[in-house]
Amino acid sequence: YDFVIIGGFSKAHRKNSSNNSVLNYIPGYLSNGIYAELRKLKPWIKPKKDSVCFIGGEKKEKITTGLKYLIKSYSYVIPCGVVLNSFLKFLNYNIGLSKTHKLEEIKILNTVFKKYKKKLILPDHCIVTLKNNFKKRRLTKINQVKKNELIAGFKLNSKMKNILKKCISKESHILLAGTPSMVSNNFNEPSFEILRYIKKNRSKSLLLGGDTISDLPYDGMKSSGGGSALHYLSNKDLPIIEGLYKNQKKFNVI
């Protein structure tokens, strides 16, 4: 082959991927697919004032790459899912059987909380269920979760609603990176309520990640490459782009 076209946005953030390795041996060009993803994401690198970021998920990158850097540029960050559970654990709330991130990520939460406490918006009430019986559910204060329960979602409080209304009125950015509740088990709060706000701000809202896109019925802007998108938004660059620059120098690619 004379050259290779580099695609696969979902692994563009991995330095050790085959996409990067092949650039050591043959001239390469960026695919239209990756280029289109980067153009779509660019406005969310420097969001407007009063922008909101919802971030959740089990992968450590949601904290080590996403939360750690996005909180610097977004006016408000609302943790959800496993990220929320980890924050509550760090704050010494009883979270029962809820999943959390590991100690490495929780240490980062400590640093983030100390520096950006005013930007972090936590719920007052959460929706809990039982590990082996999702039909049993109740609404409770976040400091009243029982040892045999797990957190499946939460209620938007008045502060969150006011922030979202302000964001919409000023046409600021909304980034949703991670499903806010266990939608696959029919826990729709606050996921569907957040989605209603997002639909009112369609041109400035973005859903991020394969699970988020599959969980929520949304026909606006979205990106399935969660890890790569988070890396790009946080670092303003991607390993695959760095690899292509080196490739251009090595093979004199125009």
N, C-alpha and C positions, 0 to 999 in steps of 0.2 A: 504494500500500500504506500501511496505517496504522502498521505496525511490522514489525520483522524479528527472527527467531529466529537467534541466533548459534550455529552448530555448527562442526564441523571442528576437533577437539582437536589434530590433528597440526600445524596452523599457528597455534595460539593464541599461540605465543611470538614470532611475527613482527610487528613493529610496522608494517611496510609492506604487510601482507596486506590483501586486499579485506574481510575480516571486520572489521578495525579501521577502514578507510577509510569504510565504509558508515555507521558510527555517527556520522559528522559530519553526516549528512543526514536520518536517520530514527530514531525511538525504537527501542531494541533490548532484547532479553531473552536471557538465557543459556539454551542448550538443556539438556535433562535429561542428554544424553550427556556434555557437558563437566562439568556439575555432578557426575555420578557418577564421572568420572575423578578429579576433585579430591578428592572424599571418599575414594576408594580410596587415593590417594597420600599423604594427610595423615599417617598414622602413620610414614612413612619420612622426614618432615622432621626429626623429633627422635627418632632411633632410640635404643634402649636401650643401655646399656653392653655391651661385648663384641660389638657388631654388626659385620658384615662387608660390604664393598662390592667387587664385582668390576666393573671398568670397562675396556672396550675399544672398538675401532671406529676407522674412518678419519676421520670427521667431526671438524673442529677443536673443535666444541662439547663433545666428550667430555673435552677437556682444559680449554679456556677457560671453559666453564660447569660441566661435571660435576666432574672431578677437583679443580679449583681450590677448589671450595666444599664438596664432599661430604666431602673428607678432614678438614675441620674438625669434622664431626659424627659420623663413623663411627670406631669404635675401630681398625679395620684396613681397609686398602685393598690389594687384590691386582690389579695391572695385568695385562691380557691383550691378545692380539691386537696391533694396531698401537700401542696405548698402551704395552704392554710393550716392543715393539721400540724405540720412541722413548726409553724409559727406559734400555734397554741401550746404545743409541747415545750418549746423554748421559753414561753411565758409562764410555764408551770401550771397550765390548765390540765385537768384530767380529760384525755381524749379517748378513753376506753380502748377499744380494739382497732381504732382507726390507723390506717397506714401512715407512715412518716418517712421522711428522707433520713439518710444516715448522718452520723455525727459530724462528718466533714462538711456537709451542706448546712447543718444546723449551726455550726460555728460561723458560717458566712451570714446566716440570718441574724446572729448576734451583732455582727459588725453593721449590717444594713439597718437594723432596728435602731441602734444607737445614733447613727448618722442621719437617717431619713424617717424618723418616727412620725413626723407630721404628714408625710406623704402617704404613709401606710394606713389603709382604712380596713378595719376588721369588723365583722358582724357582731351584733349583740345576741342574736338567736340563731341556733342551728337546728337542722332536722336530723334526727338520729334514728337508727334502726338496729336490728339484730343481725349478726353475721350469718346466721342460718335461717332467718325468717324475715325477708325484706317487706313482707306485708305489715309487720308491726313497725310502726313509726310514730314519732311524736316530735313536737316543737318544744325546744327547751333553751334556756339561757346557755351561753357558751361555757359558763362555769358550773353547769349542773349536768354534765354528761356522766352517765353511769359507767362502771367498769366493764359491763358486758355489752355496751353499745358501741356503734361506730357512726361517725359523721357522714351523712349522705348528701348534704346540701346545706343551704342557709337562707335566711330571709334578708332581702335588701333593707337596710335601715334607712331612716330619713336622710342621713348625711350622704349615703351612697346615691340615693335618688336625686337629691339636690345637685350633687356633683355631676351626675349624668345629664340632668336637665340643662345645667349651665354649659356643659360640654357641647350639647346639641345646639343650644341657642347661639353659641359662638362658632359653630362649625369646626370644633377642634377634633383631634383624632381619638379614635377608640381602637384599641388593640385587644383582641380576645385570643389568648394563647393557652388553651387548655379548657376542657369542658368544666364549668363551675359546679356541677352536681353529677350524681350517678344516673344519668339519663337512661343508660342501658337497662337499669332496673326500675324505671318509671319514677325516678325522683327528679322532677322537672324544675324545681325551685333551687336557685334563682335563674337557671339557664335560660328558660323561655322568656322570663321577664326581662332579662338583660338583652335578649335577642330583639324584643319589641323596641327597646331604646335604640339599639343598633340600626334597626330598619328605618328609624326616623333620621338617621345620620349616615345613610348608605354610602355617600360619596367619600366620607372620611372614616369609614370603619373597615376593619380587616380581621378575618378569622384565620388563625394560624394552626397548622398541624393536622395530620390525617385523621386522628381520633375526633378532634373538634369538628371538623368538616362532616364526618360521617354521622356524628351524634346530633348535629343541629341542622334543621331545615332552613338553609339560607342561600339565596341566589345572588348575593352581592360579591364583593371582592374577597378572595380567600387564597391561601397558599397551603398546599399539602406537605411541602418540605419543611416541617417544623424545626428540626435541628439546624438545617442550613439557614433557614430564615432567621432564627434567633441569633445565630452566629453573625450573620450579615448585619442585622439591626444593631447588635451590640458592639461589633468590631469595625463596622463600615467596610469590611473586606471579607474575602473567602480564600481558603487555601487553594482552591482551583484557579482563582484569578491570579494569585501569586505564581502558581505553577505555569500558567500560560504566559506571563510576563517573562519568566526565565526561559521558557520554550522559545519565545520570539527571539530572544538574544542568542540562544544556542543555535537555532536553525535559520535565523534571519527571515522569520515569517513576517509577511506584510499583512 
